[in-house]
Amino acid sequence: MLPFIRADLAQLTAYTPHPGGEMQTTGALDHLDTNENPYDLPADLKEKLAWTYQQAIAANRYPDGGHEPLKQAIAAYVSESAPGAGAALSSQHISIGNGSDELIRALLIATCLQGSGAILVAQPTFSMYAILAQTLGVPVVSVNRHPINFAVDLEAAQQAIATATCPVRVVFMVHPNSPTANALTPAELNWLQNLPESVLVVVDEAYFEFSQQTTLALALQRSNWVILRTFSKAFRLAAHRVGYAIAQPRLTQILEKVRLPYNLPSFSQAAALTALRHRQSLLTVIPDLLAERDRLLQALTAMADLQVWPSQANFIYVRPQPQSSATLDQLFTQLKAQGTLIRQTGGGLRITVGTPAENQRTLDHLARSLKAIVSA
């Protein structure tokens, strides 16, 4: 370890987007490990963006550091997608980040630095909450989820907040959760609503367009709630890294204080604005993806060696049955060798819903892998 580097960083492992290392595969890879939309932007929208870059963006100038046009467009979209709940939404309720990761980091900076507080997460969940907290020296308090339905152990969470050595300042929840794909329950929502105002509630709705479940009405009524969303999933803009937060203006103003200047490139802002202007056509693939998800669920459930959970998102969570001779490592490795990349996390396998062809290959590869393992 370099002598000028914080000693605690020696214990951290850098985030690996595609864990498992390199290995020889039988052909092209199906990237079903990062919950992306499997469909690229249509060619005509890429042409519009190319024109924008050529004609409207000066590469020698910094991007719009205030993001006002994009904030206004996001506010209009959020209001439209949640009639009534977001009726009073304006650009002042929006803060924009270079992906949701930057917003998570900004929230941690605003709440927990200098020993001010810890965060609470319910495992398994999105790993970046804990990773980003640890890189900032922020303590992480973890509680478990129910082993069958993945509901948060609320009694343990309440006890952890009451007894934490460093006060819990932020509670992170994903709605629906990644990697387990279950939405927040009424009991969980009730518990979150009753947390004291000294605790910030962060509800990550990265998969809102797939679940159509939102806590927007609750967030706009509370000074200690913030919703995170992204353009990386349903809107097909993972390459552009655009995330946004929705909260009362008092909170978004704090995020603006800790945000890096010029944090979102001009081309990414243009891409997000273009996606919003064409949202009706871009989002038409969602019913098809949900139908494919249901087809996958049905086929996976029919595999006797797999334990499969319902999904409210664009991915599915599975584990080998306790009595199966198959292991997580074996399935992950064999699928990768056949060209199907999935995510091994939280004691299970998370499979992104892809195109019909990708999904069929996933089923074929899984069936072949299980047969080979069980008969070995």
C-alpha positions, 0 to 999 in steps of 0.5 A: 500500500502506498504510504500516503493512501488511507489505510482502510482502502487496502481492505476494499475491492474495486467494483468489477462490472463483469466479474469472473475473469476472461475465458474462452466462449463458444461464440458471441456473448449475450450481455445479460449481466447489467440489466441494460435494455437489449435494444440500441437507440433506433438509427434515426435517433442516432442520426439526430444526435449526430446532427446535434453534435455536428451543428449544435455542440461546440466541443471547445465549450463547457457543457450547460452546468445548470442542466435547466432544459433537461431538468424541465423535460424530466419534471414534465416526464415524471409528472406525466408518468405519475398523474396527480402525484407529480402535479406540482413538480418543477425543475427545482425538484430535480438534480442531475448526475453523471449516472445515479452513482454520482448522485449516491456519492453526492448524498453521502457527501452531504450527509455522512462525511467527517464522522457525521453518520452511517448508512443502512442497507438490506442485503442483498441489494445494489452493491454500489451503496456500500462500495461508495460509502466505504470509499468515503470512509462512511460506516455501513450497517447491514441487515438481512432480508427474508430468505424466501420473499426477500422482505427487509427484516424490519425489526433488525433494521429498527434495532440497528438504527437504535443501537448504531455506534455511528448514527444512521443518517441514510437508508437505501432501498431499491424499488424494485430491489436489485438483484432480487426484483421484489418491490417494496411491501406496504409494511416496508413503506410504512416503516420508511414513512415513520423514520425520523426526519434525521434519517434520509430515505433514498428510494432507488427507482432505476426500474420504474418504467418496468415496474410502474411502481413509485413512491413519488407522492410520498417523496414530495410530501417529505423533506427527508425523502429522495427518489433516484432514477436513470436513463440507463435502463428503459431509455437505452442510454447506458453509454451516456450515464444520465441519472436524476434525483427527485426531492423537495427543492430544499434537498436538491439545492444541497445536492447542487452544492456538492455536485461537481461543475459541468458534471454531465457532458453536452452530448449526454444532455442532448441524448437524454433530451432526445430520448425524452422527446421520443419517449413514446416510441422508445418505451414501446418495447417495454411490454415486449420485454415484460412478455419475454420476462414472463416467458422466461419465468415460466420456462425457468420455473419448469426447471426442477433444479432451479429456485425462481422468484417473481420479478417486478423488473427487467431481470430475474433472480434464481438459485439452484434448489437446495437438493440440487447437485448444481452450484452457483459457481458451476452454473455461472461458469458454464453459462459464460463458457457458452456465451451467456453473461449473467451476474452472480450476486447475493447468493444467486444468479441475476439474469437480465431479460434480453431479446427473444433470441438471447432469452432462448439461448439463455434457456438452452444454455441453462438446460444444457448446463443443468443436465451436464452437472446433474448427470456428472 
